[in-house]
Amino acid sequence: EGLWQRSQALRPDDLARADYFGSHLCRHEDELFVGVPTDKSQSWQNGRVRCFTQNDGTWADTSSIFPTRDIAGNRFGAAIARVGDWLAVGESGFGTGSRDTQRWGAVSLYQQNDLGEWRYQKRIENPIKGLGGFFGQELLAYQGSLIVLATNQQEKKDDPRKCSVYRLDPNTEKLT
């Protein structure tokens, strides 16, 4: 009485050890998006988002969203947020090299088509490059806005950390 009880375990068959399945979740109506930022099905820690749909109280694994670029250490799925028909996926390890100064992070934006499939539209890269940043490590959707946190975002050493806010334009239905 009054205690939480597990109703279902979500455990895809192809999970590997240390994939961090479920490290980030986003629910919208009967859809559940589960981040797997260190998924290795494409390359080392490239990541993916698993999509589940609820029907009659049961969740089913229906599809996966993979990053458009196969970059080892990308951490696609580090954060997930839904803004209207848009799905924002954090890629906190996105960049051009192996060192933190070459990995500034990004957020990939997907839009749902009439068939319910998620299609890549564009990538918002960290506007500040150089000292790392992990842009896209945390995402928050709020009243048509997408708030992006860069947990180590600095233009110069010892600068305060920064957040970026993107708004959904109701006329164009684009995040700006």
C-alpha positions in Angstrom: 0.0 0.0 0.0 1.5 3.3 -1.1 4.6 1.6 -2.4 5.9 1.8 -5.9 5.9 -1.5 -7.8 7.6 -2.3 -11.0 5.0 -3.0 -13.7 7.4 -3.8 -16.6 11.1 -4.1 -17.2 12.4 -2.4 -20.4 15.4 -4.5 -21.5 16.2 -4.7 -25.2 17.8 -7.9 -26.3 20.9 -6.2 -27.9 22.0 -4.2 -24.9 25.7 -4.4 -24.2 27.5 -4.0 -20.9 28.0 -0.3 -19.9 25.7 1.1 -22.6 24.1 3.3 -20.0 20.6 2.4 -21.2 18.1 4.6 -19.5 20.6 7.3 -18.3 18.2 9.9 -19.8 14.4 9.6 -20.4 11.8 11.7 -22.1 8.1 10.9 -22.2 5.5 12.4 -24.4 2.0 11.0 -24.3 2.3 7.3 -25.3 6.0 7.6 -26.4 9.1 7.0 -24.3 12.5 8.0 -25.5 15.4 6.3 -23.7 19.0 7.6 -24.1 21.8 5.0 -24.6 24.7 7.5 -24.9 27.5 4.8 -24.9 25.8 2.4 -27.3 28.5 0.7 -29.4 26.4 -0.7 -32.2 28.0 1.8 -34.7 31.3 2.7 -33.0 32.7 3.2 -29.5 30.3 5.3 -27.4 28.6 6.7 -30.4 25.2 6.4 -28.8 21.5 6.1 -29.8 18.0 6.7 -28.6 15.6 3.8 -28.2 11.9 4.6 -28.9 9.1 2.8 -27.0 5.4 3.1 -27.5 2.8 2.3 -24.9 -0.3 0.3 -25.9 -2.8 -1.0 -23.3 -0.4 -0.2 -20.5 2.5 -2.2 -22.0 5.7 -0.5 -23.5 7.1 -2.0 -26.7 10.5 -1.2 -28.2 9.5 0.2 -31.6 12.6 1.8 -33.1 16.0 3.5 -32.6 17.3 6.8 -33.7 21.1 6.9 -34.5 23.3 9.9 -35.0 23.9 11.1 -38.5 27.6 11.0 -38.1 29.5 8.0 -36.8 31.9 9.6 -34.3 33.5 7.5 -31.5 32.7 9.1 -28.2 29.9 11.2 -29.6 27.5 10.3 -26.7 24.4 10.7 -28.8 21.4 10.4 -26.4 23.2 12.1 -23.5 20.0 14.2 -23.1 16.6 14.1 -24.8 13.7 16.7 -24.9 10.6 17.0 -27.0 9.4 20.4 -28.2 6.2 20.1 -30.2 6.8 17.8 -33.1 10.6 18.2 -32.6 12.8 15.8 -30.7 16.1 17.3 -29.5 19.0 14.8 -28.8 22.1 15.9 -27.0 25.5 14.8 -28.4 27.7 16.0 -25.6 30.8 14.4 -27.1 30.3 15.8 -30.6 33.4 17.4 -32.2 36.4 16.9 -34.4 39.0 15.2 -32.3 39.8 13.0 -29.3 40.7 15.7 -26.7 38.1 17.6 -24.7 39.1 20.8 -26.4 38.0 19.3 -29.7 34.7 18.0 -28.4 32.4 20.9 -27.7 29.0 19.1 -28.1 25.9 19.6 -30.2 22.1 19.0 -30.3 20.6 17.1 -33.2 17.0 18.0 -34.1 14.5 15.5 -35.5 11.0 16.1 -36.7 8.2 13.5 -36.8 6.7 12.8 -40.2 3.1 11.8 -41.0 4.1 8.1 -40.6 5.4 8.7 -37.1 9.1 8.3 -38.1 11.7 10.7 -36.8 13.8 12.4 -39.5 16.9 14.4 -38.9 16.5 18.1 -39.7 19.6 19.9 -38.4 22.3 20.1 -35.8 22.9 23.0 -33.4 26.6 23.0 -32.6 28.1 24.6 -29.6 28.5 28.3 -30.5 31.7 28.4 -28.4 34.5 26.1 -29.4 37.8 25.6 -27.8 37.7 24.7 -24.1 35.3 21.8 -24.3 31.8 22.4 -23.0 29.7 19.3 -23.3 27.0 21.4 -25.0 23.8 19.2 -25.0 24.6 17.3 -21.8 21.3 18.5 -20.4 18.2 19.6 -22.3 14.9 21.0 -21.1 11.8 21.7 -23.1 9.6 24.5 -21.6 6.7 26.4 -23.3 8.0 26.1 -26.8 11.7 26.7 -25.9 14.6 24.4 -25.7 17.1 25.1 -23.0 20.6 23.6 -23.7 23.1 23.3 -20.9 26.8 23.1 -21.5 28.2 21.8 -18.2 31.7 22.9 -18.9 31.1 25.8 -21.3 33.7 28.5 -21.1 35.1 31.0 -23.6 38.1 31.6 -21.4 39.5 29.7 -18.4 37.6 30.6 -15.2 34.6 32.1 -17.1 31.2 31.1 -15.6 29.3 28.3 -17.3 26.6 29.1 -19.8 23.1 27.9 -20.9 21.6 28.5 -24.4 17.9 29.0 -25.1 16.3 28.2 -28.5 12.7 29.0 -29.2 10.2 27.2 -31.5 9.0 29.7 -34.1 5.2 29.1 -34.4 5.2 30.5 -37.9 8.0 28.4 -39.4 7.9 25.6 -36.8 11.7 25.8 -36.7 13.9 26.0 -33.6 15.9 29.3 -33.7 
